[in-house]
Amino acid sequence: MTSPPKPVDSVLRDVCTRHLLYCENRLKPNTLSYKTTAYRRFIAFVGGDTPFRSITRHVIDTFVTELSRIISKKTANKHKTELSSLWTWANKEGLVQGNPPQQIDAYAVKKTVKYVPPSVDIAKLLNSADEGFEKDFLLCLLHTAARISEIRNLAWEDVDLSHRTVTLWTSKRRGGNSEPRKIAMSQTLYEVLERLNGQRTAAETHVFTDPKTGTAYTRTCNRIKFFMSNLCARAGVAPFSAHSLRHFMATHFDDPHRAQKVLGHKNLRTTEIYLHDLGVDRKAAGIFESITNEITNGKSSTNEKRAYLLQ
């Protein structure tokens, strides 16, 4: 009896291309872009015409070691993870057996401490922001402790002025799935959204609409990309990101579990993939209001020393 022919050994370039095409509609654009960069670097190192099944753990380890030397250990670890996902997919497709990148130990890296700006710097930002988009966008960030992408994509259908709640959507979940969380509006947030709602046209579906496109701002447009850096420069403070604002707000919560709900963080100690409905924390709205009133009036908060650097 004739044995079945062995499958043709695909070359590295073809396997990477097939995987990227598979991921194209399954991953967020920035995630796909990073994966593409990792694959391109690996192809340049190994050679695109190298048979995929011939690539050994030693070859991959040499590539990772070189990355740690010329770029950083953190980058080396990330690229190792991307290659591991490539081999996992290739196993499912029957292109290879085993996962040599998984067998390589990750580099120990020093975890960076998130910068939490002082109250006085945030007060300077509020004073420096132009009336209109800048001030409104900044207040929405502060009074929701949201990611900048969540405010950028905030749709009017997720704003409930009658019940004073806002539904924020985060796609920082495995597989790129989006999950909602509902938070209560502070008085300041309500006033901002009520005013913007009265000013909007029927065609505007998002709270902050790019006048050039008529849709939500993209993460790469200059108004968003340089939003915080421009504000910090104008205010004359050390540059920090919108994400630092989230950590600033987190330092004012006495209960880290409560902060986790408001911030929409995933519990890393469990195997849950998604955070489900966590309810509406009405007291959080008062906290947002008191914090911004406090820093606007130039007072220093005793809670500012508390740093719950939730990841």
C-alpha positions as CSV (number, residue, x, y, z in Angstrom):
1,M,0.0,0.0,0.0
2,T,1.4,3.3,-1.0
3,S,1.9,5.8,1.8
4,P,0.4,9.3,1.4
5,P,2.8,11.9,0.1
6,K,4.3,14.3,2.6
7,P,2.9,17.8,2.6
8,V,5.0,20.3,0.7
9,D,7.2,22.2,3.2
10,S,6.1,25.9,3.0
11,V,8.7,28.5,3.3
12,L,8.8,31.1,6.1
13,R,7.6,34.0,4.0
14,D,4.5,32.1,2.8
15,V,3.6,30.9,6.3
16,C,3.9,34.5,7.7
17,T,1.8,35.9,4.9
18,R,-0.9,33.3,5.4
19,H,-1.0,34.0,9.1
20,L,-1.3,37.7,8.6
21,L,-4.1,37.3,6.2
22,Y,-5.8,35.0,8.7
23,C,-5.4,37.7,11.4
24,E,-6.4,40.6,9.2
25,N,-10.0,40.8,10.3
26,R,-9.5,39.3,13.7
27,L,-7.0,41.7,15.2
28,K,-6.9,45.5,15.8
29,P,-4.9,47.4,13.3
30,N,-2.1,48.3,15.7
31,T,-1.8,44.7,16.9
32,L,-1.6,43.5,13.3
33,S,1.0,46.1,12.5
34,Y,3.2,45.0,15.4
35,K,2.9,41.4,14.4
36,T,3.8,42.3,10.8
37,T,6.9,44.1,12.1
38,A,8.0,41.1,14.1
39,Y,7.5,38.8,11.2
40,R,9.5,41.1,8.8
41,R,12.4,41.2,11.2
42,F,12.4,37.4,11.6
43,I,12.2,36.9,7.8
44,A,15.1,39.4,7.3
45,F,17.2,37.4,9.9
46,V,16.4,33.9,8.8
47,G,15.6,34.3,5.1
48,G,12.1,34.3,3.5
49,D,12.8,31.2,1.4
50,T,13.8,29.1,4.4
51,P,11.6,26.0,4.8
52,F,9.4,26.6,7.8
53,R,9.8,23.1,9.3
54,S,13.6,23.4,9.2
55,I,13.7,26.4,11.6
56,T,15.1,25.2,14.9
57,R,14.9,26.5,18.4
58,H,18.6,27.6,18.2
59,V,17.8,29.8,15.2
60,I,14.9,31.5,17.0
61,D,17.0,31.8,20.2
62,T,19.8,33.5,18.2
63,F,17.3,35.9,16.7
64,V,15.8,36.8,20.1
65,T,19.2,37.2,21.6
66,E,20.2,39.6,18.8
67,L,17.0,41.7,19.4
68,S,17.7,42.0,23.1
69,R,21.2,43.3,22.2
70,I,20.4,45.8,19.5
71,I,16.9,46.9,20.6
72,S,15.8,45.8,24.1
73,K,14.9,42.8,26.2
74,K,11.3,43.9,26.3
75,T,11.2,43.9,22.4
76,A,12.9,40.5,22.3
77,N,10.2,39.1,24.7
78,K,7.4,40.5,22.6
79,H,8.8,39.2,19.3
80,K,9.2,35.8,20.9
81,T,5.5,35.9,21.9
82,E,4.6,36.8,18.3
83,L,6.6,33.9,16.9
84,S,5.0,31.6,19.4
85,S,1.6,32.6,18.1
86,L,2.8,32.0,14.5
87,W,3.9,28.4,15.4
88,T,0.7,27.8,17.3
89,W,-1.3,28.7,14.2
90,A,1.0,26.7,12.0
91,N,0.4,23.6,14.2
92,K,-3.4,24.0,13.7
93,E,-2.8,24.2,9.9
94,G,-0.7,21.1,9.9
95,L,2.3,22.9,8.7
96,V,4.6,22.0,11.6
97,Q,4.7,20.1,14.9
98,G,5.9,21.6,18.1
99,N,6.5,25.2,19.2
100,P,10.2,26.0,19.6
101,P,9.6,29.7,20.5
102,Q,7.7,28.6,23.6
103,Q,10.7,26.6,24.8
104,I,12.8,29.8,25.0
105,D,13.0,31.5,28.3
106,A,11.9,35.1,28.4
107,Y,14.3,37.8,29.5
108,A,13.9,39.3,32.9
109,V,12.9,43.0,32.5
110,K,12.5,45.7,35.0
111,K,8.9,46.7,35.2
112,T,8.5,50.4,34.7
113,V,6.5,52.4,37.2
114,K,3.7,54.3,35.7
115,Y,4.1,58.1,36.0
116,V,1.4,59.7,38.0
117,P,1.4,63.5,37.4
118,P,0.8,65.8,40.4
119,S,-2.4,67.7,40.9
120,V,-0.8,71.0,40.1
121,D,0.2,69.8,36.6
122,I,-3.3,68.6,35.8
123,A,-4.6,72.0,36.9
124,K,-2.2,73.7,34.5
125,L,-3.5,71.5,31.7
126,L,-7.1,72.4,32.4
127,N,-6.1,76.1,32.5
128,S,-4.1,75.8,29.3
129,A,-6.7,73.9,27.3
130,D,-8.6,75.9,24.7
131,E,-12.3,76.3,25.2
132,G,-14.1,73.8,23.0
133,F,-12.6,70.5,21.9
134,E,-9.5,70.5,24.1
135,K,-11.2,71.4,27.3
136,D,-14.2,69.1,26.6
137,F,-12.0,66.2,25.6
138,L,-9.8,66.6,28.6
139,L,-12.7,66.8,31.0
140,C,-14.2,63.7,29.6
141,L,-10.9,61.9,30.1
142,L,-10.7,63.1,33.7
143,H,-14.4,62.4,34.6
144,T,-14.4,58.9,33.3
145,A,-10.8,57.8,33.9
146,A,-11.2,56.3,30.4
147,R,-8.7,55.3,27.8
148,I,-8.2,57.9,25.1
149,S,-9.6,55.5,22.5
150,E,-12.8,55.1,24.6
151,I,-13.5,58.8,24.6
152,R,-12.4,59.1,20.9
153,N,-14.9,56.5,20.0
154,L,-17.7,57.5,22.4
155,A,-20.9,57.4,20.5
156,W,-24.1,59.3,21.3
157,E,-26.0,56.1,21.5
158,D,-23.9,55.2,24.6
159,V,-24.6,58.5,26.3
160,D,-27.8,58.4,28.5
161,L,-28.4,61.9,29.7
162,S,-31.7,61.0,31.3
163,H,-30.1,58.4,33.6
164,R,-26.8,60.2,33.7
165,T,-24.7,57.2,32.6
166,V,-22.1,56.6,29.9
167,T,-21.2,53.3,28.4
168,L,-17.5,52.9,27.5
169,W,-16.2,50.2,25.2
170,T,-12.8,48.7,25.5
171,S,-11.3,46.3,23.0
172,K,-8.3,45.5,25.2
173,R,-9.4,41.9,25.4
174,R,-8.1,38.6,23.9
175,G,-9.0,38.4,20.3
176,G,-9.8,42.1,20.1
177,N,-13.4,41.7,21.4
178,S,-15.0,44.8,22.8
179,E,-16.6,44.8,26.3
180,P,-18.8,47.6,27.7
181,R,-18.7,49.1,31.2
182,K,-21.3,51.6,32.4
183,I,-20.3,54.5,34.7
184,A,-22.2,57.3,36.2
185,M,-21.8,60.9,35.1
186,S,-20.4,63.5,37.4
187,Q,-22.1,66.9,37.3
188,T,-19.3,68.3,35.3
189,L,-19.4,65.5,32.8
190,Y,-23.2,65.8,32.5
191,E,-22.9,69.5,31.8
192,V,-20.3,68.9,29.1
193,L,-22.2,66.2,27.3
194,E,-25.5,68.0,27.6
195,R,-24.0,71.1,26.0
196,L,-22.4,69.1,23.2
197,N,-25.6,67.2,22.6
198,G,-27.4,70.4,22.1
199,Q,-24.8,71.6,19.6
200,R,-24.6,68.5,17.5
201,T,-26.2,67.9,14.1
202,A,-28.3,64.9,13.3
203,A,-25.5,63.4,11.2
204,E,-23.0,63.4,14.1
205,T,-23.0,59.9,15.7
206,H,-20.0,60.4,17.9
207,V,-19.5,62.9,20.8
208,F,-16.2,64.1,19.2
209,T,-16.6,64.1,15.4
210,D,-13.7,64.8,13.1
211,P,-14.9,67.7,10.8
212,K,-12.7,66.4,8.0
213,T,-14.4,62.9,7.9
214,G,-17.7,63.3,9.7
215,T,-16.8,60.3,11.8
216,A,-14.9,59.6,15.0
217,Y,-11.3,60.7,15.2
218,T,-8.7,58.1,14.4
219,R,-5.8,57.4,16.7
220,T,-3.3,58.6,14.1
221,C,-4.8,62.0,13.3
222,N,-2.7,64.8,14.6
223,R,-5.4,66.2,16.9
224,I,-5.5,63.0,18.9
225,K,-1.9,61.8,18.4
226,F,-0.4,65.0,19.8
227,F,-3.3,66.0,22.1
228,M,-1.5,65.4,25.4
229,S,2.0,66.4,24.2
230,N,0.7,69.7,22.9
231,L,-1.2,70.4,26.1
232,C,1.8,69.5,28.3
233,A,4.1,71.7,26.3
234,R,1.7,74.6,26.4
235,A,1.2,74.2,30.2
236,G,4.9,73.9,30.8
237,V,4.8,70.6,32.6
238,A,6.6,67.4,32.2
239,P,5.1,65.4,29.4
240,F,2.7,62.6,30.3
241,S,0.1,60.6,28.4
242,A,-3.6,60.3,28.7
243,H,-3.0,56.9,30.3
244,S,-1.3,58.7,33.1
245,L,-4.5,60.5,33.8
246,R,-6.2,57.1,34.4
247,H,-3.5,56.3,37.0
248,F,-3.9,59.7,38.6
249,M,-7.6,59.0,39.1
250,A,-6.9,55.5,40.4
251,T,-4.7,56.9,43.2
252,H,-7.9,58.6,44.7
253,F,-9.8,55.4,45.1
254,D,-9.5,53.8,48.6
255,D,-10.7,50.5,47.3
256,P,-8.6,49.0,44.4
257,H,-11.4,46.6,43.5
258,R,-13.7,49.6,43.1
259,A,-11.1,51.3,41.0
260,Q,-10.8,48.2,38.9
261,K,-14.5,48.3,38.0
262,V,-14.4,52.0,37.1
263,L,-11.3,51.7,35.0
264,G,-12.4,48.5,33.3
265,H,-9.3,46.4,34.1
266,K,-9.1,42.7,33.7
267,N,-8.4,40.6,36.8
268,L,-5.0,39.0,36.0
269,R,-5.4,36.4,38.7
270,T,-8.2,34.6,37.1
271,T,-8.7,32.9,33.8
272,E,-11.6,35.0,32.7
273,I,-11.2,36.4,29.3
274,Y,-13.7,39.2,29.6
275,L,-15.0,41.5,32.3
276,H,-18.8,41.2,32.4
277,D,-21.4,43.8,33.6
278,L,-20.0,45.4,36.7
279,G,-22.9,47.7,37.4
280,V,-22.9,51.4,37.8
281,D,-20.9,52.9,40.6
282,R,-22.8,56.0,41.5
283,K,-20.3,57.1,44.2
284,A,-17.6,57.2,41.6
285,A,-19.2,60.2,40.0
286,G,-18.9,62.1,43.2
287,I,-15.3,61.2,43.4
288,F,-14.6,62.5,39.9
289,E,-16.3,65.7,40.8
290,S,-14.5,66.3,44.1
291,I,-11.1,65.5,42.5
292,T,-11.4,68.0,39.7
293,N,-12.9,70.7,41.9
294,E,-10.0,70.1,44.3
295,I,-7.3,70.5,41.8
296,T,-9.0,73.4,40.0
297,N,-9.1,75.3,43.3
298,G,-5.4,74.6,43.8
299,K,-5.7,72.3,46.8
300,S,-3.5,69.3,47.3
301,S,-5.3,66.0,48.0
302,T,-4.2,63.8,50.9
303,N,-5.3,60.8,48.8
304,E,-2.7,61.8,46.2
305,K,-0.1,59.8,48.0
306,R,-2.0,56.6,47.5
307,A,-0.8,54.9,44.4
308,Y,-2.8,52.0,43.1
309,L,-0.8,51.3,39.9
310,L,-3.3,48.9,38.5
311,Q,-2.3,47.2,35.4
